[in-house]
Amino acid sequence: MDNSKEQMKNKEDKRGKHPNSLKNLEIGQRMAWNKGKSGNPNGYSLTGLVKKLLKEVPEIQIGGKRNTRTWRELIVQAWLVGSYQGNATLFKELLERIEGKVALPITGSQGEPLIPPVVRFHLPDGTVIKPPRNGHKPMEALPNGDSHKTT
């Protein structure tokens, strides 16, 4: 037996012998995650932690008085004060959160829509060719000027 046949035989003998191979795993262990379940059902969640902290009332003094407002209320107040004092970034973010982002129309320099004109090539023999658009197949030129048939 030559060397390559021996290597193939050795590979075949080893297949399925590893304890983690699909053949050796029990039915319940075959998939790391159960279908339809989150990969991190009880794990660390930064969003959950922040939401929880925003509802808490920090034990701080404001202006010599004991605070009674939540972190959320304090942050909103700081946001409003900063906007009122002229911080343009805070003001822009505040308006976008309340009113939504302003939709910018996409137009040409004269306000016309950005739709390219349909180009037709008129050949000397009278045929008209309309080139493909948006990745479609090339069009076949027809003698009568129609170009709706694809090649």
Backbone as CSV, one residue per row, in Angstrom:
resi,resn,N_x,N_y,N_z,CA_x,CA_y,CA_z,C_x,C_y,C_z
1,MET,0.854,-1.189,0.000,0.000,0.000,0.000,0.895,1.246,0.000
2,ASP,0.612,2.210,-0.877,1.442,3.407,-0.917,1.067,4.380,0.203
3,ASN,1.850,5.402,0.338,1.726,6.357,1.453,0.377,7.062,1.494
4,SER,-0.148,7.505,0.346,-1.420,8.239,0.320,-2.580,7.355,0.747
5,LYS,-2.560,6.075,0.370,-3.636,5.165,0.769,-3.592,4.914,2.273
6,GLU,-2.383,4.847,2.827,-2.247,4.656,4.282,-2.799,5.871,5.038
7,GLN,-2.493,7.072,4.541,-2.998,8.291,5.184,-4.517,8.335,5.138
8,MET,-5.118,7.940,4.021,-6.575,7.920,3.906,-7.171,6.926,4.893
9,LYS,-6.547,5.774,5.035,-7.023,4.744,5.942,-6.964,5.247,7.381
10,ASN,-5.872,5.948,7.731,-5.724,6.488,9.088,-6.785,7.543,9.372
11,LYS,-7.093,8.384,8.390,-8.128,9.413,8.557,-9.486,8.768,8.794
12,GLU,-9.779,7.732,8.014,-11.062,7.045,8.163,-11.182,6.377,9.523
13,ASP,-10.093,5.840,10.041,-10.111,5.180,11.348,-10.366,6.180,12.469
14,LYS,-9.902,7.426,12.319,-10.030,8.440,13.373,-11.387,9.132,13.366
15,ARG,-12.086,9.096,12.242,-13.355,9.818,12.144,-14.364,9.310,13.163
16,GLY,-15.003,10.243,13.895,-16.033,9.888,14.850,-15.520,9.426,16.192
17,LYS,-14.204,9.416,16.395,-13.634,8.929,17.653,-13.478,10.042,18.696
18,HIS,-13.426,11.283,18.272,-13.253,12.393,19.214,-14.502,12.516,20.086
19,PRO,-14.344,12.764,21.399,-15.521,12.827,22.273,-16.505,13.948,21.922
20,ASN,-16.049,14.983,21.227,-16.942,16.082,20.866,-17.491,15.961,19.456
21,SER,-17.213,14.850,18.770,-17.753,14.703,17.419,-19.266,14.527,17.501
22,LEU,-19.964,14.910,16.437,-21.428,14.830,16.434,-21.917,13.418,16.721
23,LYS,-21.166,12.427,16.268,-21.553,11.046,16.462,-21.596,10.694,17.954
24,ASN,-20.659,11.245,18.728,-20.542,10.884,20.139,-21.331,11.788,21.078
25,LEU,-21.822,12.913,20.579,-22.589,13.802,21.456,-23.998,13.271,21.644
26,GLU,-24.530,13.480,22.824,-25.910,13.069,23.073,-26.843,14.022,22.340
27,ILE,-28.072,13.597,22.132,-29.033,14.378,21.367,-29.190,15.783,21.947
28,GLY,-29.298,15.939,23.247,-29.498,17.255,23.858,-28.292,18.145,23.785
29,GLN,-27.113,17.596,23.524,-25.884,18.380,23.504,-25.464,18.784,22.098
30,ARG,-26.184,18.358,21.093,-25.731,18.599,19.722,-25.658,20.070,19.351
31,MET,-26.596,20.861,19.832,-26.583,22.285,19.500,-26.201,23.084,20.734
32,ALA,-25.302,24.034,20.562,-24.889,24.859,21.689,-26.054,25.707,22.190
33,TRP,-26.926,26.156,21.273,-28.062,26.986,21.649,-29.340,26.307,21.185
34,ASN,-30.340,26.356,22.011,-31.626,25.816,21.616,-32.290,26.760,20.628
35,LYS,-32.997,26.217,19.668,-33.647,27.020,18.645,-34.668,27.961,19.289
36,GLY,-34.618,29.249,18.921,-35.576,30.223,19.429,-35.205,30.828,20.770
37,LYS,-34.080,30.442,21.344,-33.649,30.974,22.646,-32.512,31.951,22.427
38,SER,-32.438,32.944,23.294,-31.364,33.913,23.227,-30.055,33.250,23.614
39,GLY,-28.963,33.712,23.037,-27.654,33.175,23.382,-27.179,33.609,24.741
40,ASN,-27.813,34.603,25.341,-27.389,35.114,26.639,-28.630,35.380,27.492
41,PRO,-29.436,34.343,27.832,-30.718,34.576,28.489,-30.616,35.212,29.874
42,ASN,-29.650,34.828,30.668,-29.524,35.388,32.022,-28.189,36.085,32.214
43,GLY,-27.558,36.473,31.125,-26.224,37.047,31.196,-26.239,38.543,31.473
44,TYR,-25.082,39.127,31.348,-24.862,40.541,31.620,-25.548,41.396,30.565
45,SER,-26.283,42.401,31.009,-26.960,43.302,30.087,-26.674,44.741,30.510
46,LEU,-25.904,45.448,29.720,-25.585,46.833,30.031,-26.837,47.704,29.955
47,THR,-27.701,47.443,28.980,-28.933,48.215,28.838,-29.810,48.064,30.069
48,GLY,-29.949,46.831,30.540,-30.753,46.583,31.738,-30.192,47.295,32.953
49,LEU,-28.866,47.284,33.085,-28.221,47.960,34.211,-28.459,49.466,34.162
50,VAL,-28.311,50.070,32.986,-28.514,51.515,32.850,-29.973,51.877,33.146
51,LYS,-30.925,51.098,32.626,-32.341,51.368,32.884,-32.637,51.314,34.385
52,LYS,-32.042,50.345,35.062,-32.248,50.203,36.501,-31.674,51.416,37.254
53,LEU,-30.463,51.832,36.866,-29.823,52.968,37.548,-30.556,54.283,37.285
54,LEU,-31.126,54.454,36.092,-31.845,55.691,35.785,-33.073,55.883,36.666
55,LYS,-33.627,54.782,37.200,-34.806,54.863,38.062,-34.450,55.143,39.516
56,GLU,-33.168,54.997,39.862,-32.746,55.207,41.248,-32.600,56.688,41.571
57,VAL,-32.778,56.998,42.854,-32.580,58.362,43.354,-31.201,58.400,44.001
58,PRO,-30.256,59.159,43.399,-28.911,59.190,43.981,-28.899,59.951,45.305
59,GLU,-28.061,59.485,46.219,-27.943,60.148,47.523,-26.899,61.254,47.416
60,ILE,-27.332,62.389,46.855,-26.451,63.543,46.694,-27.165,64.792,47.187
61,GLN,-26.374,65.825,47.440,-26.924,67.117,47.863,-26.865,68.066,46.669
62,ILE,-27.964,68.761,46.424,-28.013,69.747,45.350,-28.412,71.067,45.976
63,GLY,-27.488,72.020,45.918,-27.754,73.332,46.506,-27.976,73.258,48.016
64,GLY,-27.287,72.331,48.685,-27.415,72.201,50.129,-28.643,71.415,50.567
65,LYS,-29.446,70.930,49.644,-30.639,70.148,49.993,-30.468,68.707,49.536
66,ARG,-31.146,67.803,50.221,-31.116,66.391,49.876,-31.890,66.188,48.562
67,ASN,-31.317,65.447,47.639,-31.937,65.198,46.341,-33.127,64.245,46.476
68,THR,-34.197,64.534,45.722,-35.362,63.643,45.711,-35.701,63.181,44.291
69,ARG,-34.885,63.575,43.303,-35.159,63.236,41.902,-34.308,62.053,41.443
70,THR,-34.820,61.333,40.446,-34.095,60.182,39.899,-32.961,60.670,38.994
71,TRP,-32.053,59.725,38.650,-30.985,60.057,37.717,-31.576,60.536,36.389
72,ARG,-32.635,59.895,35.952,-33.278,60.272,34.690,-33.707,61.736,34.725
73,GLU,-34.368,62.159,35.801,-34.832,63.550,35.921,-33.659,64.516,35.982
74,LEU,-32.585,64.129,36.666,-31.405,65.003,36.751,-30.728,65.162,35.393
75,ILE,-30.644,64.063,34.640,-30.009,64.123,33.319,-30.833,64.981,32.366
76,VAL,-32.148,64.819,32.390,-33.013,65.624,31.516,-32.895,67.100,31.874
77,GLN,-32.835,67.402,33.182,-32.692,68.804,33.595,-31.366,69.373,33.097
78,ALA,-30.273,68.612,33.228,-28.970,69.086,32.752,-28.992,69.278,31.240
79,TRP,-29.696,68.412,30.529,-29.826,68.508,29.081,-30.573,69.778,28.694
80,LEU,-31.679,70.055,29.386,-32.467,71.263,29.109,-31.687,72.530,29.441
81,VAL,-31.000,72.543,30.584,-30.217,73.723,30.981,-29.102,73.970,29.979
82,GLY,-28.401,72.895,29.565,-27.332,73.045,28.573,-27.858,73.571,27.256
83,SER,-29.013,73.091,26.821,-29.616,73.576,25.580,-29.982,75.045,25.705
84,TYR,-30.558,75.421,26.852,-30.963,76.808,27.081,-29.754,77.743,27.102
85,GLN,-28.624,77.242,27.610,-27.424,78.068,27.709,-26.654,78.153,26.391
86,GLY,-27.160,77.513,25.349,-26.560,77.698,24.031,-25.729,76.547,23.516
87,ASN,-25.739,75.402,24.174,-24.995,74.258,23.655,-25.777,73.690,22.471
88,ALA,-25.277,73.966,21.258,-25.993,73.607,20.034,-26.145,72.090,19.871
89,THR,-25.154,71.330,20.287,-25.225,69.877,20.156,-26.332,69.314,21.032
90,LEU,-26.389,69.763,22.280,-27.450,69.307,23.184,-28.820,69.707,22.644
91,PHE,-28.928,70.929,22.133,-30.199,71.414,21.605,-30.645,70.584,20.397
92,LYS,-29.705,70.300,19.482,-30.009,69.502,18.291,-30.466,68.106,18.700
93,GLU,-29.733,67.474,19.602,-30.104,66.125,20.063,-31.468,66.133,20.742
94,LEU,-31.728,67.158,21.537,-33.009,67.262,22.232,-34.156,67.381,21.238
95,LEU,-34.006,68.249,20.247,-35.056,68.407,19.239,-35.268,67.132,18.433
96,GLU,-34.172,66.452,18.079,-34.303,65.224,17.299,-35.002,64.132,18.099
97,ARG,-34.793,64.102,19.405,-35.456,63.097,20.241,-36.944,63.408,20.392
98,ILE,-37.277,64.689,20.433,-38.677,65.079,20.631,-39.438,65.064,19.306
99,GLU,-38.888,65.716,18.288,-39.584,65.906,17.013,-39.216,64.884,15.944
100,GLY,-38.104,64.176,16.110,-37.610,63.261,15.083,-36.633,63.983,14.177
101,LYS,-35.791,63.225,13.504,-34.795,63.828,12.612,-35.479,64.450,11.403
102,VAL,-34.918,65.532,10.930,-35.448,66.213,9.754,-35.063,65.415,8.518
103,ALA,-36.039,65.060,7.707,-35.778,64.318,6.477,-35.256,65.289,5.424
104,LEU,-34.086,65.002,4.903,-33.508,65.856,3.878,-33.856,65.290,2.504
105,PRO,-34.501,66.106,1.663,-34.818,65.605,0.322,-33.543,65.488,-0.510
106,ILE,-33.487,64.486,-1.334,-32.331,64.298,-2.208,-32.747,64.788,-3.589
107,THR,-32.195,65.944,-3.955,-32.557,66.546,-5.239,-31.311,67.068,-5.928
108,GLY,-31.498,67.446,-7.168,-30.417,68.066,-7.922,-30.241,69.520,-7.513
109,SER,-29.338,70.222,-8.170,-29.027,71.605,-7.809,-30.217,72.548,-8.002
110,GLN,-31.145,72.225,-8.923,-32.310,73.072,-9.171,-33.556,72.585,-8.441
111,GLY,-33.399,71.560,-7.585,-34.529,71.026,-6.848,-35.254,69.900,-7.562
112,GLU,-34.757,69.491,-8.721,-35.398,68.421,-9.482,-35.013,67.065,-8.875
113,PRO,-35.856,66.048,-9.043,-35.526,64.734,-8.502,-34.320,64.132,-9.222
114,LEU,-33.591,63.300,-8.510,-32.398,62.686,-9.087,-32.745,61.394,-9.814
115,ILE,-33.420,61.521,-10.919,-33.746,60.384,-11.760,-33.025,60.610,-13.083
116,PRO,-32.087,59.738,-13.409,-31.341,59.977,-14.648,-32.254,59.850,-15.860
117,PRO,-31.983,60.609,-16.878,-32.815,60.530,-18.087,-32.624,59.182,-18.773
118,VAL,-33.649,58.754,-19.493,-33.555,57.519,-20.262,-32.748,57.834,-21.522
119,VAL,-31.684,57.080,-21.708,-30.801,57.314,-22.849,-31.120,56.277,-23.918
120,ARG,-31.254,56.742,-25.129,-31.473,55.838,-26.263,-30.413,56.148,-27.312
121,PHE,-29.842,55.100,-27.851,-28.852,55.263,-28.895,-29.528,54.993,-30.243
122,HIS,-29.508,55.987,-31.126,-30.097,55.854,-32.464,-28.959,55.537,-33.428
123,LEU,-29.006,54.341,-33.967,-27.955,53.909,-34.891,-28.306,54.347,-36.310
124,PRO,-27.291,54.448,-37.174,-27.541,54.903,-38.553,-28.543,54.041,-39.318
125,ASP,-28.647,52.753,-38.981,-29.589,51.899,-39.723,-31.021,52.030,-39.213
126,GLY,-31.259,52.896,-38.212,-32.606,53.150,-37.715,-32.963,52.389,-36.441
127,THR,-32.067,51.505,-35.996,-32.372,50.783,-34.756,-32.120,51.687,-33.554
128,VAL,-32.890,51.439,-32.510,-32.765,52.214,-31.281,-32.378,51.250,-30.160
129,ILE,-31.333,51.577,-29.433,-30.878,50.739,-28.326,-31.019,51.520,-27.025
130,LYS,-31.682,50.913,-26.067,-31.793,51.502,-24.734,-30.915,50.657,-23.809
131,PRO,-29.864,51.214,-23.223,-28.956,50.429,-22.383,-29.659,49.954,-21.098
132,PRO,-29.129,48.886,-20.470,-29.748,48.371,-19.248,-29.591,49.347,-18.086
133,ARG,-30.523,49.240,-17.111,-30.445,50.083,-15.918,-30.514,49.182,-14.697
134,ASN,-29.864,49.578,-13.645,-29.914,48.900,-12.353,-29.529,47.434,-12.436
135,GLY,-28.508,47.108,-13.192,-27.998,45.756,-13.238,-28.823,44.759,-14.003
136,HIS,-29.788,45.216,-14.804,-30.592,44.287,-15.594,-29.794,43.796,-16.801
137,LYS,-30.294,42.750,-17.419,-29.629,42.193,-18.591,-29.620,43.218,-19.724
138,PRO,-28.615,43.142,-20.597,-28.568,44.062,-21.741,-29.793,43.883,-22.634
139,MET,-30.176,44.957,-23.283,-31.352,44.934,-24.146,-30.928,44.621,-25.578
140,GLU,-31.802,43.925,-26.274,-31.554,43.597,-27.678,-32.154,44.700,-28.545
141,ALA,-31.366,45.165,-29.471,-31.862,46.211,-30.372,-32.764,45.589,-31.428
142,LEU,-33.924,46.169,-31.623,-34.865,45.683,-32.623,-34.964,46.710,-33.753
143,PRO,-35.136,46.267,-34.982,-35.153,47.186,-36.126,-36.273,48.225,-36.053
144,ASN,-37.393,47.911,-35.404,-38.499,48.864,-35.393,-38.361,49.920,-34.281
145,GLY,-37.275,49.851,-33.501,-37.077,50.855,-32.459,-37.459,50.386,-31.072
146,ASP,-38.233,49.290,-30.956,-38.565,48.756,-29.631,-37.333,48.098,-29.042
147,SER,-37.177,48.196,-27.763,-36.010,47.558,-27.135,-36.424,46.914,-25.815
148,HIS,-37.566,46.230,-25.813,-38.040,45.631,-24.569,-37.645,44.175,-24.432
149,LYS,-37.085,43.588,-25.460,-36.728,42.181,-25.433,-35.315,42.036,-24.876
150,THR,-35.151,41.158,-23.828,-33.818,40.980,-23.247,-33.104,39.843,-23.937
151,THR,-31.757,39.895,-23.865,-30.955,38.837,-24.488,-30.514,37.860,-23.435
